[in-house]
Amino acid sequence: MPRATVAVIDLDALRFNFRRAAALASPADTMAVVKADGYGHGLEAVAGALADLTSRYAVACLEEAERLREAGLTHPVVLLQGVHDKTDWPRCAEAGFEVVVHEPGQLEDLFVSAGGAQVLWIKVNTGMNRLGFSSGDIAGIVERVRRRPNIRLRGLVTHLACADDPGHPMNAHQIGLMADLQNEFPDLEISVANSAAHYRDGDAAFHWTRPGIMLYGGTPLLGKTGQDLGLQPVMTLQSQLIAVRELDKGDKVGYGAAWQASERCRMGIVAIGYGDGYPRHAPAGTPVWVRGRRVPLIGRVSMDMIAVELTDVPSAQPGDMVELWGRHVSVDEVARLAGTISYELLAGLTSRVPRRYLAAGS
Ligand SMILES: *Cc1c(COP(=O)(O)O)cnc(C)c1O
């Protein structure tokens, strides 16, 4: 028997969340962001399950885009981080990938590359100051690109720095700069919104949104869970109790003897740890679902196991199924307690955890 630790991926929930994003984005169109192995859910499975719903995919890099082609998906694919080497340009042209350029050197390489027709997006730095050309330089770049007969410029992209906080003034500033560019270049397609921006009212919709985390049921907004927003959790991370024991008052549990029983109690060991991607910084008290109720994590998270307090579930025994996150314990809640975001927990699930898929429609 293999270890019971598994991530069950509900592809119907993924499709539900995509439809929700598309409805919020409308009249803008929606490209599904499937980078980082589909936020840890499995790139090919996630992209395949959305194939009839999305008209485009967005990924970080060429290797991810090529995996989509190998999986038989012929949709346009946007490379959000562009190319990382000049030898990537002919591969992009041949596969028809749409490349976001953010750096003058990428353009110079493209101009001298021998590849065929190339579709481009230009990244605009509207204030996040990671990637992109400043908005004042866009007119000159558009003009240069348009002089190249083998380049088709599709549009302009920017990324919001503070979209998780809808009231932050940075949002309106960045969106305003893109609205100005839209007026200046009415024939270009504009893409601004990540998941969080789907929850802003009254903004210019532009042409394309780029939802990622919300497709997987994680929250893009501070202080809310995905379920608070009506999203369905896609991943259920589950394992099994592999030991149950009684502790006396004063007994300690785990590395560093960091947790001590304040009275006689029952505890259990679950076969999951940071070697699987369960966060090592999850503190004592983080909820774990056992036999229909939440019990607290106790002691430190180890590489292959965690301990939970079972005094309130006297019937619990080795072999019982345990949910670490999913429908009963939100991945957003675990992330918040561990001082991180659900993006990191989902994308950080390790290859030791098999993904088991519930087929769409099952
Ligand atoms: C990852 C990414 C997204 C998706 O962001 P979410 O917050 O997960 O919706 C959108 N745009 C760019 C440029 C990204 O890198």
The ligand as a Gaussian input file, in Angstrom:
#p B3LYP/6-31G(d) Opt

LIG

0 1
 C        1.076000      35.098000     -11.935000
 C        0.599000      36.261000     -12.725000
 C       -0.780000      36.526000     -12.831000
 C       -1.835000      35.787000     -12.039000
 O       -1.896000      36.373000     -10.741000
 P       -2.961000      35.876000      -9.664000
 O       -2.770000      36.822000      -8.527000
 O       -2.600000      34.484000      -9.315000
 O       -4.292000      35.990000     -10.296000
 C       -1.167000      37.542000     -13.681000
 N       -0.245000      38.285000     -14.355000
 C        1.079000      38.067000     -14.245000
 C        2.032000      38.925000     -15.005000
 C        1.544000      37.059000     -13.420000
 O        2.866000      36.870000     -13.309000

